[in-house]
């Protein structure tokens, strides 16, 4: 790269052909210590730009921020203080993940106003978004519907959430159109989604997404930061095991991403999570004694609902060694609570030739009889 050295900086007029957060931030930083006045037009309006301006003002900078122009008179700066705003892209990523999996996720330490463009789009697609003072609750009980998305500078739909929303649209009913109006070559990740079974056709800055009922696990790679998040979201709803490579991109923009996914009661290892729950009543199945298991309502992934090979699985984990035998046709009556809804486990059916790690199957039906889920029991 090139190194630029200047003994003295002088104020100037800067007009950006299109808004850029990085370019705006650098221009503001340089102008704050330059001699004379700098006028900036065509700047990015993201909340982080305003946060930087507040910080510089607290450090002695002379900055006037209008709707169309920023005027800066260079000064000697001193120490200052600022509260960094929450990362709206990270929050938006988890909002999309909750909508994709049909989860019920409360995202804290966010400013709901910053998320309005995404919140309205998720609601259009069938998700429920509840806003509180500094948190957002995202859930979904209805099928995902198609939607058209166009990225725009803030406060429009963020380009950094475009790959994530495409992963969501890939499993929505109907055909959607996504237009990228901010950056070129932003659809390079699409080929990776296709490996999972997504049907997406790209023509320049426009992607046409044909929703499919299911995605299938595969080996994919992150082509950039937000594409990596898109791969993880797609993996969460895909049947089977998905391996995502090039995690260096994800780690660059998300702190402890897999840890936060785990706190969201999902798991990135061993398969694809679709639901989480807790056993609130368990007992002896003929030949299968659940009383020997350390089953707790809370804790680190004690009970994980996973999707593999087109079927939904339950995995029980215990802190002690467990030995169990299963009798074909054994029946077990219990109640499971998933996402706050009581569901009754009707029976356990064991195949004559169970596959590796498979002990049996639980058929779970909602009390109104309208929802039925089949789970496999894994050892």
N, C-alpha and C positions, 0 to 999 in steps of 0.2 A: 504494500500500500504506500501511499504518498503521505509525507509529513509536511504540514503547513505551519510556517513560523511567521509571526508578525510582531514587531516591537510595539506598535500602537494600532488599535482598532478605531475606526471612525464610523459614525452613524450613516445610515443609508436608507433608501427605500427598497423594500423587498415585496414582490408580488408573486405568490406561488400559483402556477397554472392549475393545480388541484390540491386540495387539502392533504397534508401529510403531518402526522403527529411528530415523527422524528425530526423532520425538517423544521417544523414550527418550534419545537423545544430547543433545538440547537440555535436557531435564529434569536430566540428570546434570551438565551443564556449569554450569547456573544454580545448582543445589543445592550444588555444590562451593565456591562463594564466598558463599553465603547465610548469614545469621545463624541459628544453631540447627540442628536436625536435620530432614532430609527423608526420608520413607519412600516408596519407589516400588514399586508393584505392577502386575502385568500388563505388564511391560516386555518388550522384544524381547531375545532371547538370542543374536543373531548374534555371530560372532567379532569383528566390528569394535566392538561394544559393549564386549566384554571387553578389547579392545586399548585403547580409550579409558580404561576404568577403570584399567588398569595404568599408563597414561601419567599420569593425574591423581594416582594414588598416589605415583608417582615425583616428582611435582611438589609433594607435601606434603598432598594431599587425604586425608581420613579417610573411607574407603568400605568398607563390608562388603557383599559380593555373595553372597546366598544363592540357593537354588533358586527361591524365590517372591517374595523381597523384596530390595530394595537400600536400605541405610541409609547416609545421607551426613550428616556433620557439617561444616558450612561452615568453611573456614579461609582464611587468606591463602596464596596459592600462589606457587611459584617455578618456575624452569626445571626441565625433566625430560627423560627420554629414553624412547623406545619404538621397537620394531621393528614397522612396519606389516605386518599379515598380507597374504598374496596375495589378489588379487581373485577370489573363488570364482565369481562370475558370469561374469567374462571367461574364466576357465579352463573353466567349464561350457559356454560358447558354442562354444569350439573343440573340446571333446569331442563335442558334438552334431554339429558340422560334419564331424568325422572319421567319425562313425558314418553320417552321411547320404551322404557321398561314397564310402564303402567304402575310406577311406584308411588310413594307418598313421602315426599322429601321436603324437609324444612331447611332452608338455606339462610343462615344468619349472617350478621355483619354485612349487609348489603343496603344499598339505597334504592328502593323500588322505582323511583322516578327514572333512574339511569337505565332501568331494564324495560321500559315501556314498549319499545319497538319489538323486543322479543316476546314479552308477556302477551301482547295483543296477537302476535302470530301463533303462539302456542294455543291460546284460547280459540282462535279461528280453526285450528287443527283438531280441537276436541279435548284439550287438556284443561284442567281447572287450576287457575292461578289466584291465590289469595295473598294480598299485600298487607303487611303490618308496618310498624314504624321503621324497623331496621331488619326485617326478614321477609322472606317469600316462601310460601308453601305451594308446591307443585304436585299435583296428583292427576291421575287419569283413570277413568272407568269405562269410557266409551272408545270405540275404534278410532284410530287416527284418520283424519281426512286430508285430502290434497290441499295444497295452498301454493300460491305464487309468491316468490320472494325476490326482492331487488335490493342489493346492497347499496348503501348511500353513506356519505359522511355523517357523523353524529349531528343530530339525534336520530338519524335514520338507522336502518338495520345494519349492524356492524359487519364489515367484510370478514373480521376475525371470528365470526360465528357462522359464516357461510358453510364451511365443510361440515360442521356439526349438524346444521339444520338439513343438509342434504342427506346425511345418514338417517335422520328421522323421517324425511320424506320418502326414503327408499322403502320403508315398510308401512307407508300410509296408503289408504285406498284412493285409487285414481291416479291421474297424471298431473304432475306439477312442473312448473317452469321456474328456474332460478337464474336470475340475471346478475352478473358480476359487473358493476359499473365503476368500481374503484381501482382494481388492479388487473393487469394482464396475467395470463397463465396461472390463474388461481384454481384451475380444475385438474391439476396434475395428479391429484390423489384418486381421481375417479376410477382409474384402472384397478386400484387396490380394492375399492368397494365392489367392483364387478367380480373380483375373485370370490367374494362372499355371496354372490348371487344377485347383486343389485343390477337393475336395468336402467342405465343412464347413458344418454347420448349427448355429446358436447359439440356445439357449433360456435366457435369463437368464444364469446363471453356469455353464452347462454347454455345452460344444461337442462335437458328435458328428462325428468325423473318419472319412471313408470313404477308405481308402488307394487311390491310383491308381498305375498302372505308371510313368507319366511325367508330369512337369510341362513346360510349354512357356513359353519366354521371353516376356516382356511388359514393359511400362513400369509400374512400381509406385512407391509412395512410402512412406517410413517415417512412421508415425503417432506414434511415440514411440521412445524409446531402444531398448528390447528388441525392439520390432516391427521396427526397422531391421535388427537382427541377424538376426531371423527371415527377412526378405526376402533377405538375402545368402545365408543357408544354403539357402533354396529356390532361389535363382538358381544356386548351385553344382551342383545336381542337375537343373536344368531344361535341356531341349533348346532351343537357340537363344540369342539375345542377350537379356539382361535388364538393363534400366536402372533403377537405384534412385535416387530423388530424396529430398530432405529429409535429406541426409547430415549436417546440423547436429546432428540427434539422435544419430546414431552417434558423431560426433566428441566429443559431450559426455561419453560414458561409456566410450569405448574409445580408448586412445592408439595412434596409428599402426595403425589397424585393417587398412587395405588392405596396409600394409607387412608386417604379421604374416601376413596371408593369403598374400602372395607368398613369405614365408619358409617357409610351409607347402606350398610348391611348387604353388600355384594362382595364378590371375590374375583380377582383377576387371574387366579391360578386354578388349574385343574378343570376349568370349564366355564360355562356362561351362566351367570346368575339371572334369574327372572323374578324371584320373589324371596321374601324372608319371613320367618315366623317363629313361633315358639309353641312347644307342646305344653298345654296347661293341664292335661290329664293323660297319664299313660299307665300302662299296666302290663300284665302277662299275656303274651300271645302264645298260642300253643307251640311250644318248642322255641320261642323267641322271647327272652325275658328282658324287657326294657328297664327293669329295676336295677340291672347291673350297669346301666349307663349313667354317666354323669351329665345329665341334661339340665341346662340352666336357662332361664328366660332371657338373660342378658349375658354379655361377654363376647369374647373374640370368636366370631364365626362358629359358634357351637352348633347351630342348625342353619344349613345353607341350602336353598333351593337352586338347583342347577339344571341347565338344558344340555342334553347330549344326544346326538344321533336322532333328533326329531322327537325325543321324549323328555318329559320333565322329571327330574330326579330330586330326591332328598338325600342329603348326606348328614349323618350323625357323627359327631366327634366327641370323644371322651378323654378324660385325664388318666384313666386306668385301662389296663388290658381287658379286653372284652372277648368272651367266647360265647358264641350263640349258634344254635342249630335251628333250622327252619323246616317245618313240616308242610308239605304241599297242601294248599287249601286252607291253611290256618286263618282264623278270623280274629280280628281285633277291633274293638269299638273304642273310639277315642274322639277327642275334640281338638282340633288345631285352630290356633288363632293366627290369621295372616292378614296383615294390613288392617288390623282392628276389626275384622269380620270373622265371626265364628264359622268354621266349616267342619262338617262331620266326616271323619274317616270311616267309611262303610266297612271295608274289609281289606285283608291282605291276601294277595294271590301270589303264589310262588311258582315259577316255571319249573318243569321237570329238569331242564338243563340250564340253570341260571348261568349267566355270563360271569366273567371275572368281576369280583367285588359286589355282585348283585345278590341281595338276600331275598328280596320280595318286592311287592308293589302295593301301594296304598291308593285307593280311589277316594278322592275328596270331593264332596258335593256340598254346595251351599245349602243353607236351611230352606231357601225358597225353591230349591231344585233346579234353578235356572243355570247354575254354573257347576261344571264338573271338570276336575283336574286329576290326571293320573300321575302318580309319583312312583319311582323306583326307590327301594331302600338299598343304599350302598354300604358296604362294610368299611 
